[in-house]
Amino acid sequence: MSKWQMMNPEQKYTAVLSARLAGKTFTQIAEELECTPHTAWHWCQRALKMNLKTDIEALRARQIEDINIAKAKLLAKQTWSGRDAIGFVSLLEHEARLFGMSFADKVIVEQRTTEDERLQAFLAGLADAIAETPTAQEAVDEYLRSFAAPAN
């Protein structure tokens, strides 16, 4: 039977939190307690939610520091892959949860090029020009209605 299996929940919380406060990684904690790194991370997250009588703020500060380092590494990259963008959003979500905040259920990551921005600016200018000219607006409205009309 492993050390981890012999501990009660309070002991698990205390062991994981004190090891994390000491600066150990979840892999190191897992080796010490004979569990998986994910299990160590999971118990640390549960302990943070319970606000045990340990220095939670120091642990949160350490985790925020780790998150900021990871974000800085991503921000230093010249180009991002889709995986990098998802990783960055995950870091933001984790950071929000550390402070007891929820995060958006769905995040849409757009990759815009200069072509997209130029097209968007052109369309915005065109829409403004049409709106300023009543006869042009009527012509556009009539054109759009022709698409909406049911085919006979």
JORATA-V910600 format. One line per field, one symbol per residue. phi: phi as a letter, one per 20 degrees, with the letter a starting at -180 (. if undefined). A space follows every 10 residues. Layout:
BEGIN
phi=???
END
This chain:
BEGIN
phi=.fgffeeegf ffgfffffff ffnfefffff ffembegfff fgfffffffe lffdfffffg ffffffffff ffffffffcd efffffffff ffffffffem decgfccddd dddfffffff ffffffffff fedgffffff gffffffeff fe
END
